């Protein structure tokens, strides 16, 4: 996927440069509004593809247990967001392979290795997942390590 996305980004950059040059050179008198709208969407799509490429190349998911908190951080070059969960409300830490749902909200991000994962837990009325890119054996080891450090009430 990394090689394919690299090749796609070369084509994307060509389109970005060519349309930008045409738009700002004044040659696009007719259809300029369409080109501006197209360029905006093209740029947003390219930014998402660049993030996916960076995630596949150097991204990492950092899971940590601190007193009273389970923290999950998705990090690319030191940048990223951390999600913190109060351990008193984390239940049912488990291995949970995801069912493929082509119309699901997160299915597109899972394809690029960004979202979801084989490790799941319940937090309130929602289920959260992490461990994107690990296989079942690795996920089982991670779950074992976390359970050795904290007793997740209601764990499966």
Short mmCIF file of the C-alpha atoms (twelve columns), coordinates in Angstrom:
data_MODEL
# 
_entry.id   MODEL 
# 
loop_
_atom_site.group_PDB 
_atom_site.id 
_atom_site.type_symbol 
_atom_site.label_atom_id 
_atom_site.label_alt_id 
_atom_site.label_comp_id 
_atom_site.label_asym_id 
_atom_site.label_seq_id 
_atom_site.Cartn_x 
_atom_site.Cartn_y 
_atom_site.Cartn_z 
_atom_site.pdbx_PDB_model_num 
ATOM 1   C CA . UNK A 1   0.000   0.000   0.000   1 
ATOM 2   C CA . UNK A 2   2.878   2.352   0.766   1 
ATOM 3   C CA . UNK A 3   4.320   1.914   -2.748  1 
ATOM 4   C CA . UNK A 4   0.908   2.357   -4.389  1 
ATOM 5   C CA . UNK A 5   0.155   5.466   -2.343  1 
ATOM 6   C CA . UNK A 6   3.583   6.893   -3.162  1 
ATOM 7   C CA . UNK A 7   2.885   6.528   -6.892  1 
ATOM 8   C CA . UNK A 8   -0.611  7.973   -6.467  1 
ATOM 9   C CA . UNK A 9   0.804   10.998  -4.636  1 
ATOM 10  C CA . UNK A 10  3.139   11.731  -7.565  1 
ATOM 11  C CA . UNK A 11  0.108   11.904  -9.859  1 
ATOM 12  C CA . UNK A 12  -1.774  13.938  -7.254  1 
ATOM 13  C CA . UNK A 13  1.069   16.477  -7.039  1 
ATOM 14  C CA . UNK A 14  1.114   16.818  -10.830 1 
ATOM 15  C CA . UNK A 15  -2.627  17.577  -10.864 1 
ATOM 16  C CA . UNK A 16  -2.260  19.997  -7.946  1 
ATOM 17  C CA . UNK A 17  0.534   21.968  -9.646  1 
ATOM 18  C CA . UNK A 18  -1.064  22.052  -13.089 1 
ATOM 19  C CA . UNK A 19  -4.489  23.232  -11.935 1 
ATOM 20  C CA . UNK A 20  -2.983  25.768  -9.522  1 
ATOM 21  C CA . UNK A 21  -0.852  27.210  -12.353 1 
ATOM 22  C CA . UNK A 22  -3.832  27.381  -14.679 1 
ATOM 23  C CA . UNK A 23  -6.049  28.976  -12.036 1 
ATOM 24  C CA . UNK A 24  -3.566  31.662  -10.964 1 
ATOM 25  C CA . UNK A 25  -2.207  32.435  -14.425 1 
ATOM 26  C CA . UNK A 26  -5.532  33.898  -15.470 1 
ATOM 27  C CA . UNK A 27  -5.999  31.405  -18.325 1 
ATOM 28  C CA . UNK A 28  -9.006  29.806  -16.623 1 
ATOM 29  C CA . UNK A 29  -11.531 32.594  -17.243 1 
ATOM 30  C CA . UNK A 30  -14.350 30.200  -18.042 1 
ATOM 31  C CA . UNK A 31  -14.739 27.438  -15.523 1 
ATOM 32  C CA . UNK A 32  -12.558 29.184  -12.962 1 
ATOM 33  C CA . UNK A 33  -15.119 28.646  -10.200 1 
ATOM 34  C CA . UNK A 34  -15.297 24.951  -11.013 1 
ATOM 35  C CA . UNK A 35  -11.487 24.676  -11.019 1 
ATOM 36  C CA . UNK A 36  -11.279 26.459  -7.660  1 
ATOM 37  C CA . UNK A 37  -13.839 24.077  -6.131  1 
ATOM 38  C CA . UNK A 38  -12.088 21.074  -7.721  1 
ATOM 39  C CA . UNK A 39  -8.705  22.247  -6.447  1 
ATOM 40  C CA . UNK A 40  -10.087 22.651  -2.928  1 
ATOM 41  C CA . UNK A 41  -11.416 19.084  -2.846  1 
ATOM 42  C CA . UNK A 42  -8.276  17.749  -4.571  1 
ATOM 43  C CA . UNK A 43  -6.134  19.426  -1.899  1 
ATOM 44  C CA . UNK A 44  -8.221  17.980  0.951   1 
ATOM 45  C CA . UNK A 45  -7.987  14.493  -0.593  1 
ATOM 46  C CA . UNK A 46  -4.238  14.885  -1.074  1 
ATOM 47  C CA . UNK A 47  -3.759  15.989  2.530   1 
ATOM 48  C CA . UNK A 48  -5.625  12.876  3.702   1 
ATOM 49  C CA . UNK A 49  -3.458  10.700  1.440   1 
ATOM 50  C CA . UNK A 50  -0.275  12.341  2.741   1 
ATOM 51  C CA . UNK A 51  -1.398  11.671  6.322   1 
ATOM 52  C CA . UNK A 52  -2.148  8.027   5.441   1 
ATOM 53  C CA . UNK A 53  1.300   7.714   3.820   1 
ATOM 54  C CA . UNK A 54  3.011   9.228   6.855   1 
ATOM 55  C CA . UNK A 55  1.010   6.966   9.186   1 
ATOM 56  C CA . UNK A 56  2.050   3.861   7.250   1 
ATOM 57  C CA . UNK A 57  5.693   4.984   7.041   1 
ATOM 58  C CA . UNK A 58  6.385   6.339   10.544  1 
ATOM 59  C CA . UNK A 59  3.130   6.345   12.552  1 
ATOM 60  C CA . UNK A 60  2.799   4.552   15.846  1 
ATOM 61  C CA . UNK A 61  0.112   3.883   18.369  1 
ATOM 62  C CA . UNK A 62  1.244   4.390   21.953  1 
ATOM 63  C CA . UNK A 63  -0.780  2.695   24.678  1 
ATOM 64  C CA . UNK A 64  0.004   3.467   28.293  1 
ATOM 65  C CA . UNK A 65  -1.445  2.827   31.710  1 
ATOM 66  C CA . UNK A 66  -1.007  5.571   34.258  1 
ATOM 67  C CA . UNK A 67  -2.633  5.730   37.685  1 
ATOM 68  C CA . UNK A 68  -6.346  5.697   36.931  1 
ATOM 69  C CA . UNK A 69  -5.971  6.310   33.186  1 
ATOM 70  C CA . UNK A 70  -5.693  4.274   29.984  1 
ATOM 71  C CA . UNK A 71  -4.114  6.487   27.328  1 
ATOM 72  C CA . UNK A 72  -4.043  5.785   23.596  1 
ATOM 73  C CA . UNK A 73  -2.042  8.097   21.365  1 
ATOM 74  C CA . UNK A 74  -1.697  7.974   17.595  1 
ATOM 75  C CA . UNK A 75  1.590   9.664   16.792  1 
ATOM 76  C CA . UNK A 76  3.294   10.805  13.583  1 
ATOM 77  C CA . UNK A 77  6.636   12.598  14.092  1 
ATOM 78  C CA . UNK A 78  5.684   13.535  17.662  1 
ATOM 79  C CA . UNK A 79  2.359   15.002  16.593  1 
ATOM 80  C CA . UNK A 80  -0.954  13.417  17.382  1 
ATOM 81  C CA . UNK A 81  -3.882  13.276  19.704  1 
ATOM 82  C CA . UNK A 82  -4.119  11.353  22.929  1 
ATOM 83  C CA . UNK A 83  -7.361  9.855   24.117  1 
ATOM 84  C CA . UNK A 84  -7.569  9.207   27.836  1 
ATOM 85  C CA . UNK A 85  -10.055 6.877   29.485  1 
ATOM 86  C CA . UNK A 86  -10.818 6.716   33.203  1 
ATOM 87  C CA . UNK A 87  -9.895  3.146   34.215  1 
ATOM 88  C CA . UNK A 88  -12.839 3.008   36.604  1 
ATOM 89  C CA . UNK A 89  -15.117 2.972   33.538  1 
ATOM 90  C CA . UNK A 90  -13.092 0.738   31.182  1 
ATOM 91  C CA . UNK A 91  -14.735 -2.685  30.919  1 
ATOM 92  C CA . UNK A 92  -14.322 -5.846  28.884  1 
ATOM 93  C CA . UNK A 93  -10.811 -5.500  27.464  1 
ATOM 94  C CA . UNK A 94  -10.759 -8.194  24.790  1 
ATOM 95  C CA . UNK A 95  -9.589  -9.487  21.439  1 
ATOM 96  C CA . UNK A 96  -12.347 -8.576  19.016  1 
ATOM 97  C CA . UNK A 97  -11.864 -9.028  15.280  1 
ATOM 98  C CA . UNK A 98  -13.940 -6.487  13.386  1 
ATOM 99  C CA . UNK A 99  -16.622 -7.545  10.978  1 
ATOM 100 C CA . UNK A 100 -16.133 -5.948  7.581   1 
ATOM 101 C CA . UNK A 101 -18.791 -3.315  6.885   1 
ATOM 102 C CA . UNK A 102 -18.200 -1.501  3.572   1 
ATOM 103 C CA . UNK A 103 -20.741 1.162   4.555   1 
ATOM 104 C CA . UNK A 104 -19.420 1.682   8.095   1 
ATOM 105 C CA . UNK A 105 -17.981 5.009   9.169   1 
ATOM 106 C CA . UNK A 106 -14.533 3.617   9.993   1 
ATOM 107 C CA . UNK A 107 -14.102 1.027   7.245   1 
ATOM 108 C CA . UNK A 108 -12.179 3.463   5.015   1 
ATOM 109 C CA . UNK A 109 -9.691  4.358   7.721   1 
ATOM 110 C CA . UNK A 110 -9.115  0.699   8.619   1 
ATOM 111 C CA . UNK A 111 -8.151  0.017   4.994   1 
ATOM 112 C CA . UNK A 112 -5.220  2.423   5.394   1 
ATOM 113 C CA . UNK A 113 -4.297  1.070   8.859   1 
ATOM 114 C CA . UNK A 114 -5.375  4.253   10.620  1 
ATOM 115 C CA . UNK A 115 -8.491  3.306   12.553  1 
ATOM 116 C CA . UNK A 116 -9.913  0.435   14.487  1 
ATOM 117 C CA . UNK A 117 -7.920  -2.530  15.641  1 
ATOM 118 C CA . UNK A 118 -8.268  -5.994  17.136  1 
ATOM 119 C CA . UNK A 119 -8.292  -4.843  20.761  1 
ATOM 120 C CA . UNK A 120 -11.589 -3.553  22.078  1 
ATOM 121 C CA . UNK A 121 -12.998 -2.303  25.360  1 
ATOM 122 C CA . UNK A 122 -16.289 -0.862  26.503  1 
ATOM 123 C CA . UNK A 123 -16.402 2.629   27.948  1 
ATOM 124 C CA . UNK A 124 -19.847 3.699   29.002  1 
ATOM 125 C CA . UNK A 125 -22.251 2.879   26.192  1 
ATOM 126 C CA . UNK A 126 -19.547 2.815   23.480  1 
ATOM 127 C CA . UNK A 127 -16.944 0.333   22.303  1 
ATOM 128 C CA . UNK A 128 -13.479 1.656   21.472  1 
ATOM 129 C CA . UNK A 129 -10.801 -0.147  19.483  1 
ATOM 130 C CA . UNK A 130 -7.057  0.115   19.125  1 
ATOM 131 C CA . UNK A 131 -4.145  -1.975  17.947  1 
ATOM 132 C CA . UNK A 132 -4.377  -1.108  14.265  1 
ATOM 133 C CA . UNK A 133 -1.848  -3.133  12.319  1 
ATOM 134 C CA . UNK A 134 -1.274  -5.892  14.873  1 
ATOM 135 C CA . UNK A 135 -2.258  -9.490  14.266  1 
ATOM 136 C CA . UNK A 136 -4.211  -11.686 16.687  1 
ATOM 137 C CA . UNK A 137 -1.133  -13.117 18.439  1 
ATOM 138 C CA . UNK A 138 0.306   -9.640  19.059  1 
ATOM 139 C CA . UNK A 139 -3.098  -8.364  20.204  1 
ATOM 140 C CA . UNK A 140 -3.340  -11.231 22.705  1 
ATOM 141 C CA . UNK A 141 0.097   -10.367 24.096  1 
ATOM 142 C CA . UNK A 142 -0.824  -6.687  24.459  1 
ATOM 143 C CA . UNK A 143 -4.054  -7.609  26.243  1 
ATOM 144 C CA . UNK A 144 -2.102  -9.929  28.564  1 
ATOM 145 C CA . UNK A 145 0.371   -7.145  29.423  1 
ATOM 146 C CA . UNK A 146 -2.409  -4.657  30.138  1 
ATOM 147 C CA . UNK A 147 -4.350  -7.159  32.270  1 
ATOM 148 C CA . UNK A 148 -1.178  -7.959  34.238  1 
ATOM 149 C CA . UNK A 149 -0.974  -4.265  35.216  1 
ATOM 150 C CA . UNK A 150 -4.667  -3.614  35.869  1 
ATOM 151 C CA . UNK A 151 -7.686  -5.771  36.564  1 
ATOM 152 C CA . UNK A 152 -10.194 -4.711  33.946  1 
ATOM 153 C CA . UNK A 153 -13.526 -5.451  35.613  1 
ATOM 154 C CA . UNK A 154 -15.851 -7.345  33.330  1 
ATOM 155 C CA . UNK A 155 -12.946 -8.349  31.055  1 
ATOM 156 C CA . UNK A 156 -13.779 -11.117 28.632  1 
# 
